[in-house]
Amino acid sequence: MKTELNQTRGGVNVARRSFLRYAGTGAAAIAVMGAATACHKDRVDVEPGGNDIGSGDIGILNYAYALEQLEAAFYTQVVAHPYGGMSGIETAYLTDIRDHEVLHRDFFKKALAGNAIMELTPDFSKIDFSSRDKVLATAKAFEDLGVQAYDGAGYLFKSADYLTIAGKIVSVEARHAALISNLIDPGSFASDQVDNNGLNKVASIADVLPTANLYLKTKVSAQNFNYRP
């Protein structure tokens, strides 16, 4: 089956074999996706100078890249400036999550190459990094939002290989989300993110980007995002 892994914006190819090496053969894709919504509902405008994710599969990859940049920057700050009383096990957990997010960020950057949006500058001025409660609450918000974002946009991929990658990454993000919830309240790993059908909540691009932009100096838009269900 032909894929769209050679789709470009700016003339840069994304090699199919690189994705397959990363994903591994026979990997499970996202099992359940949300129903398609009208494309205009996923368009997000920002002030002039914002970074537009583009359209199609490349747009979804840039969307994921933006979120991974935000998470990588957040956990890098958390580990570099530990909150008071951070235990050894919490340090280990948060360092592992940081390393995962950095790997995700760097993977998308390399895969997108010339198609990638610019590197984003975070704005964490609203976060008190000295407070365990504030840091973990923010981590939970980022992780839950990230899982909802992947589940809400992954089904739009036309490329089966991109979908496989999204499935592998969202499963890791869900592990992060469960761990953070459990650090806040032991036993609460999925209490507010799983619906009555046993499915994770989902969020559209239009729902996610405004929240992400609250923590970004360089804003991200989906003004040109479009897809054909």
C-alpha positions as CSV (number, residue, x, y, z in Angstrom):
1,M,0.0,0.0,0.0
2,K,1.4,3.4,-1.0
3,T,1.7,5.9,1.8
4,E,2.1,9.7,1.8
5,L,5.4,9.6,3.6
6,N,7.0,11.5,0.8
7,Q,4.5,14.3,1.0
8,T,6.4,17.6,1.2
9,R,5.9,21.2,1.9
10,G,9.0,23.1,0.7
11,G,10.4,20.1,-1.2
12,V,11.7,18.0,1.7
13,N,10.9,14.3,1.8
14,V,10.1,12.2,4.8
15,A,11.6,8.8,4.2
16,R,9.2,5.9,4.6
17,R,11.9,3.5,5.9
18,S,12.8,5.9,8.7
19,F,9.3,5.9,10.0
20,L,9.1,2.1,9.8
21,R,12.4,1.7,11.6
22,Y,11.1,4.0,14.4
23,A,7.6,2.4,14.6
24,G,8.6,-1.2,14.1
25,T,6.5,-3.6,12.0
26,G,3.2,-4.9,13.2
27,A,2.8,-2.1,15.8
28,A,-0.7,-1.4,16.9
29,A,-2.2,1.8,15.7
30,I,-4.7,3.9,17.6
31,A,-7.6,1.6,18.3
32,V,-10.5,4.0,18.6
33,M,-10.8,7.4,17.0
34,G,-13.4,10.2,17.3
35,A,-15.9,10.8,14.6
36,A,-15.0,13.2,11.9
37,T,-16.1,16.8,12.3
38,A,-16.4,19.6,9.8
39,C,-12.9,20.8,8.9
40,H,-13.7,24.5,9.7
41,K,-14.1,23.5,13.4
42,D,-10.5,22.6,13.6
43,R,-9.2,26.0,12.3
44,V,-7.6,28.2,14.8
45,D,-6.6,31.8,14.0
46,V,-4.0,33.8,16.0
47,E,-2.5,37.2,15.6
48,P,-0.2,37.9,12.6
49,G,3.2,36.2,13.0
50,G,1.7,33.0,14.5
51,N,3.1,29.7,13.3
52,D,0.6,27.9,11.1
53,I,0.7,24.1,11.2
54,G,-0.3,23.7,7.6
55,S,-2.7,21.1,6.2
56,G,-3.1,17.4,5.7
57,D,-0.8,14.9,7.2
58,I,2.0,17.4,7.5
59,G,-0.3,19.7,9.5
60,I,-1.2,17.0,12.0
61,L,2.5,16.2,12.4
62,N,3.3,19.9,13.0
63,Y,0.4,20.0,15.5
64,A,2.0,17.1,17.4
65,Y,5.4,18.7,17.1
66,A,4.1,21.9,18.7
67,L,2.7,20.0,21.7
68,E,5.8,17.9,22.1
69,Q,7.9,21.1,22.1
70,L,5.7,22.5,24.9
71,E,5.9,19.4,27.0
72,A,9.7,18.9,26.5
73,A,10.3,22.5,27.6
74,F,8.1,22.1,30.6
75,Y,9.7,19.0,32.0
76,T,13.2,20.3,31.2
77,Q,12.4,23.2,33.5
78,V,10.9,20.9,36.2
79,V,14.0,18.7,36.3
80,A,16.4,21.7,36.2
81,H,14.6,23.5,39.0
82,P,13.1,20.8,41.3
83,Y,10.2,21.9,43.5
84,G,10.7,21.7,47.3
85,G,10.7,18.2,48.7
86,M,10.9,16.4,45.4
87,S,11.7,12.8,46.3
88,G,14.2,10.6,44.6
89,I,11.5,8.5,42.9
90,E,9.7,11.7,41.7
91,T,12.9,13.0,40.3
92,A,13.5,9.7,38.5
93,Y,9.9,9.7,37.1
94,L,10.0,13.3,35.9
95,T,13.4,12.8,34.4
96,D,12.2,9.8,32.4
97,I,9.1,11.8,31.2
98,R,11.4,14.7,30.2
99,D,13.6,12.3,28.2
100,H,10.6,10.8,26.4
101,E,9.2,14.2,25.5
102,V,12.6,15.4,24.2
103,L,12.8,12.2,22.1
104,H,9.3,12.8,20.7
105,R,10.1,16.5,20.0
106,D,13.3,15.7,18.2
107,F,11.7,12.8,16.2
108,F,9.1,15.1,14.8
109,K,11.6,17.8,14.1
110,K,13.8,15.4,12.1
111,A,10.9,13.7,10.3
112,L,9.3,17.0,9.3
113,A,12.6,18.7,8.3
114,G,11.9,21.6,6.0
115,N,8.1,21.2,6.6
116,A,8.4,21.9,10.4
117,I,7.1,24.9,12.1
118,M,9.7,27.0,13.9
119,E,11.0,26.2,17.3
120,L,8.6,27.6,19.8
121,T,9.4,29.8,22.9
122,P,7.4,28.8,25.9
123,D,5.9,31.1,28.5
124,F,5.8,29.5,31.9
125,S,5.4,32.7,33.8
126,K,2.1,31.5,35.2
127,I,3.6,28.4,36.7
128,D,5.2,28.3,40.2
129,F,7.9,25.7,39.7
130,S,8.7,25.8,43.4
131,S,5.3,24.3,44.3
132,R,4.8,20.5,44.0
133,D,1.0,21.0,43.7
134,K,1.3,23.6,40.9
135,V,3.9,21.6,39.0
136,L,2.0,18.3,39.1
137,A,-1.3,20.0,38.3
138,T,0.3,21.6,35.2
139,A,1.9,18.3,34.3
140,K,-1.5,16.6,34.5
141,A,-3.1,19.3,32.4
142,F,-0.4,19.0,29.7
143,E,-0.5,15.2,29.7
144,D,-4.3,14.9,29.6
145,L,-4.5,17.5,26.9
146,G,-1.8,15.7,24.9
147,V,-3.6,12.3,25.0
148,Q,-6.9,14.0,24.1
149,A,-5.1,15.8,21.2
150,Y,-3.6,12.6,19.7
151,D,-6.9,10.8,20.0
152,G,-8.8,13.7,18.5
153,A,-6.6,14.2,15.5
154,G,-4.9,10.8,14.8
155,Y,-7.8,9.4,12.8
156,L,-7.4,12.2,10.3
157,F,-4.1,10.7,9.0
158,K,-4.2,9.4,5.5
159,S,-0.9,7.6,5.9
160,A,-1.0,4.3,7.8
161,D,2.6,4.7,8.9
162,Y,1.8,8.1,10.4
163,L,-1.1,6.6,12.2
164,T,1.1,3.8,13.6
165,I,3.6,6.4,14.9
166,A,0.8,8.4,16.5
167,G,-0.5,5.2,18.2
168,K,2.9,4.4,19.6
169,I,3.5,7.9,20.9
170,V,0.0,8.4,22.4
171,S,0.4,5.2,24.3
172,V,3.5,6.6,26.0
173,E,1.7,9.9,26.7
174,A,-1.1,8.0,28.3
175,R,1.4,6.3,30.6
176,H,2.7,9.7,31.6
177,A,-0.8,10.9,32.3
178,A,-1.6,8.0,34.5
179,L,1.7,8.3,36.4
180,I,1.2,12.0,37.1
181,S,-2.4,11.5,38.2
182,N,-1.2,8.8,40.6
183,L,1.5,11.1,42.0
184,I,-1.2,13.6,42.8
185,D,-3.8,11.2,44.1
186,P,-2.8,7.5,44.4
187,G,-5.2,5.3,42.6
188,S,-6.6,8.1,40.4
189,F,-4.7,7.1,37.3
190,A,-7.7,7.3,35.0
191,S,-10.6,8.6,37.1
192,D,-11.4,11.8,35.1
193,Q,-10.1,10.9,31.6
194,V,-12.0,7.7,30.8
195,D,-15.7,7.8,29.8
196,N,-18.5,5.4,30.6
197,N,-17.5,3.3,27.6
198,G,-14.0,2.8,28.8
199,L,-12.6,5.2,26.2
200,N,-10.3,8.1,26.7
201,K,-11.7,11.6,26.2
202,V,-10.8,13.4,22.9
203,A,-10.3,17.0,22.0
204,S,-10.2,18.7,18.6
205,I,-7.4,20.9,17.3
206,A,-9.6,23.9,17.8
207,D,-10.0,22.9,21.5
208,V,-6.4,22.1,22.2
209,L,-4.4,25.0,20.5
210,P,-6.0,27.9,22.5
211,T,-4.9,26.1,25.7
212,A,-1.4,25.3,24.4
213,N,-1.0,28.9,23.3
214,L,-1.5,30.1,26.9
215,Y,1.9,28.7,27.6
216,L,3.6,29.8,24.3
217,K,5.2,33.2,23.4
218,T,5.2,32.1,19.8
219,K,1.6,31.2,19.1
220,V,0.5,28.3,16.9
221,S,-2.5,28.5,14.5
222,A,-4.4,26.1,12.3
223,Q,-5.8,28.7,10.1
224,N,-5.0,26.7,6.9
225,F,-5.7,23.3,8.3
226,N,-8.0,21.3,6.1
227,Y,-8.7,17.6,5.4
228,R,-11.0,15.4,3.5
229,P,-12.9,13.0,5.8
